[in-house]
Amino acid sequence: MTRLVITTNLRQAPFQNASGWIYIVDIESGKILQRTSGMEPPYRKTDHNPRGGMRGMRGISFYNGELATADYSSVFLFDKRWNLMRVFTHPSVSAIHEILYVKEGVWVTSTANDMLARFDKAGTLAEFHDLRAQKSIMRQLGGPMAQTLRPEDIVDGRIDFRNRSYVKSDKYDRLHLNSLVIAPDGRFYLSLGLIVGDSFVKLMNTKTLLLRLKLWDTVISINRIIRRAFKLEKKILSELVIQPRQGQSAILTTNLHDDWQVYSQFPVSHNPSHSIRILDDGTCVYLNSSSGSILHFGMDGEILSNKKLSDKFLRGLLVLPNDQLAVGAGNTLMIYDLKTRSIIHQIDLSDEPQNSVFDIKELPPEFDLPPDSLQEKVGKVIGFDGQAIIMEKNE
């Protein structure tokens, strides 16, 4: 039996309801063995983003018999019986996407502020890399040139990014760093899911102005009429007939010291790309969520194949044996054969279309099934005091 552990994010979930789950799935039988409600971050009620926002469970990673998983603002470490062992958090680490648990601690994509961070095993912020500091890379990609945080601001946690209401996301989240993997040679591969350069942000500011003037709904309505009249295909998550400017995604490789390189870059429309993975032969697979397609890159970053899988939002990717991949497509788990470039199996996780896969890993055989609710088992995080969490324990 091959059991996968899958985290999900329920878009538009009211703040008083559960916003994400952990699923355990037997992929041979297609059975869902367990559905567990996840941890919820504090301050969710201050987040008015109707999409993902602060909702849901995020990255998953295993190391040395422990499971690390994250919500928006914290990393939780569990043993094989799903007992909570430690929690890591820091004011400068937030909007967590993927994580990677290794010997030196837990690497975290701090998507809120374009930063890659590492907690050591004691939970101290031991290392961080502000990707905007790589000026030559930013120039090459047309990314943001302004460095908004000083190193001392990051260490001291001058801005608490864990409370979304205090942070202007379009100022700090301009690369949407959301995925990482370490290749066998030790190099990191990093996903910049949606690069918002200085010219692109002007268009975002225009949209913000139209929203403030209550004209954006009118703009969208006109675009819908035009699209339907001319039978034009709808872009994922966008009703605009003419895209005024296209964004782009990129993959970086780095040794985290003096060697930063652009591995590949490609245009996208509004949706960030997600979930980079390295195959045994040294090539790379990556999800272009804008087009609902999976990209297969060669060792030098050239595109070997580009296969559309779904009109659903693609996120979550796991390399399986025999050149097969587990892919998250909205509320569905797909098993994709890379050799034949075909979907060989699909498992519907939920009947809620807004409940979208976030990350996928294989659950080690020694792990028990999780409880019905993580929060009921370990308690509720109600706030933070610097790097410490404030928990409301269940009696």
BELLINZI-V165370 format. One line per field, one symbol per residue. phi: phi as a letter, one per 30 degrees, with the letter a starting at -180 (. if undefined). psi: psi as a letter, one per 30 degrees, with the letter a starting at -180 (. if undefined). Layout:
BEGIN
phi: ???
psi: ???
END
This chain:
BEGIN
phi: .ccccbcbbcdideddcdcabcccbdddcidddabcdcdcddieddccddddhcdidcdbacahibccbbcebbccccddciddcabcaaedcahecdbbcbedkcdbddddbhbcbbddddjddcaabdddddddddddciddcdcdbdedddddieccddcddcbddddcccchdbabacdedjddcbccdadcdddddddddddddddddicdddeddddddddddchddddeibcddcddacdbcaccbacibcbcbddabadbcidddbidbcdddidbcaccddcibccccddcjdddabcdcadddcajabdcdihcbcbdbicbcccccdddhbdcabbddaccdddcecbbbddeddddddddbddddcjcdclbbiccccccddd
psi: kjkkkkklkjkgkkfflkfllkkkkjfefgkjfkjkkalkllgeffjgjfbebglllblkkkkhglkkllaeglkkklafghkkelkklkfgjlhkclljjaefajkkjiffhhkklkkaffgkjfkljjfffieeeeeefhakfkjfklefeeefhekjffjfffkjefeeiffhjfklkklfgfkkkkkjejkjleeefeeeeeeeeeeeghfeeeeeeeeeeeeeeghkkkkkgkfkekjfkkalllklklggcgjkljelllkljekkllikkklfgflkkkjjfefhlkkjklfgfkjeljkkelfljkkkkkkllhhlkkkkjbgkkkjkjeefhlkfkkjkflgjffjkkelklkjkffklkllekeeeeflkjfalicgkljkjkk.
END
